[in-house]
Amino acid sequence: MSPPGGEGEYRSAQHEGTPVGLTLPPELLELEAIARLAGTRLERRLICEVPVGGERLPVHAYLLGNPAPAAPAVGFFGGVHGLERIGAEVVIAHLRSLVMRLRWDDTLHRQLESMRLLFVPVVNPGGLLLGTRANPNGVDLMRNAPVESPERVPYLVGGQRISAVLPWYRGVAGAPMEIEAAAVCRLVGEALLTRPFSIAVDCHSGFGLHDRVWFPYAHTARPIPHLPEIHALCETMDETLPHHRYLVEPQSRQYLTHGDLWDHLYLHAQPGRVFLPLTLEMGSWLWVRKNPRQLLSRHGLFNPIVGHRQQRVLRRHVGWLDFIARAACSHARWVPTGEARERQRELAIERWYRGGRR
């Protein structure tokens, strides 16, 4: 199967230079520092370059662990929307923690012998630099995939092709996917979808007062084929982290959209393999409620501004990302089969599609 997003090879980039004509966002400078600290223990790949202001910003993937095709894998993604800096910061904080632990943590080394970890902390560096949700072309990368909802989607929010001046712009109908979205699709197609078991976690902010974990579909209200695996993972999380504050649900429970990137990739997953794409949607309205002055800042609508609150957010979510990696590494112990799988499907339908508990 050709990776979704088109054909193309990655270029290795162990210590490539960065644009000299631009003031790089601090997140990219932090990633440069982490790569230097990690040295050869961290593989870095340049998956695309984004034109901005006459220069080209790099989008890098960082890889750790066992590259064997049969090993389970987890991909962590952030910065898809440039305004939501906290998503990139959570992924970067998790990567930095792992790099530091590689110096002393034998347990981590044993875990990495059995699995692959993939990080793309800043998918949309142009949007990050410009302080926009969209990429420099005005396209919302989470509305850019060739997926059409057969159901009614909310006006504008569900994706629109009216104008790049308006938010949630999908791009021109029939045009190739944006550089950044196509690069993520190639990477996921080659590094995750080819494995027997994989999870993707895409970190966002900006929806509601609660931290949510969304799973597909976004384009339709019908359940996904791997609903039993999602519910089993949710039960494992409830039992392991009994005091967690995440609401796990299908995105369709909140609203439907066209062009969802993770729906597109899930629909391209190979039969017989398990790929579970999750979206961490951090509830930024809670930060605004605690500090209403954030309403005066566009970034304040999507990011914790107060220092101690940002540190608390990073601590909470980095711990959850570590749980997801451990769950993927040990998936054979909790992924249901046979009658247990059918039971998990029934529980999931009751929980999410018949008005049951969340």
Stockholm file with secondary structure:
# STOCKHOLM 1.0

chainA/1-358         MSPPGGEGEYRSAQHEGTPVGLTLPPELLELEAIARLAGTRLERRLICEVPVGGERLPVHAYLLGNPAPAAPAVGFFGGVHGLERIGAEVVIAHLRSLVMRLRWDDTLHRQLESMRLLFVPVVNPGGLLLGTRANPNGVDLMRNAPVESPERVPYLVGGQRISAVLPWYRGVAGAPMEIEAAAVCRLVGEALLTRPFSIAVDCHSGFGLHDRVWFPYAHTARPIPHLPEIHALCETMDETLPHHRYLVEPQSRQYLTHGDLWDHLYLHAQPGRVFLPLTLEMGSWLWVRKNPRQLLSRHGLFNPIVGHRQQRVLRRHVGWLDFIARAACSHARWVPTGEARERQRELAIERWYRGGRR
#=GR chainA/1-358 SS CCCTTCCCCCEECSSCCCCSSSCCCHHHHHHHHHHHHHGGGSEEEEEEEEEETTEEEEEEEEEEECCCTTSCEEEEEECSSTTCHHHHHHHHHHHHHHHHHTTTCHHHHHHHTTCEEEEESCSCHHHHHHTCSSCTTSCCGGGCSSCCCSSCCCTTTTCBCSCTTSSSBCCSTTCCCCHHHHHHHHHHHHHTTTSSEEEEEEEEECSSSSEEEEESCSSCSSCCTTHHHHHHHHHHHHHHSTTCCEEEEEGGGTCCCSSCHHHHHHHTSCTTCEEEEEEEEECHHHHHHHCGGGGGSTGGGTSCCSHHHHHHHHHHHHHHHHHHHHHHHTGGGTSCCHHHHHHHHHHHHHHHTSSCCC
#=GC SS_cons         CCCTTCCCCCEECSSCCCCSSSCCCHHHHHHHHHHHHHGGGSEEEEEEEEEETTEEEEEEEEEEECCCTTSCEEEEEECSSTTCHHHHHHHHHHHHHHHHHTTTCHHHHHHHTTCEEEEESCSCHHHHHHTCSSCTTSCCGGGCSSCCCSSCCCTTTTCBCSCTTSSSBCCSTTCCCCHHHHHHHHHHHHHTTTSSEEEEEEEEECSSSSEEEEESCSSCSSCCTTHHHHHHHHHHHHHHSTTCCEEEEEGGGTCCCSSCHHHHHHHTSCTTCEEEEEEEEECHHHHHHHCGGGGGSTGGGTSCCSHHHHHHHHHHHHHHHHHHHHHHHTGGGTSCCHHHHHHHHHHHHHHHTSSCCC
//
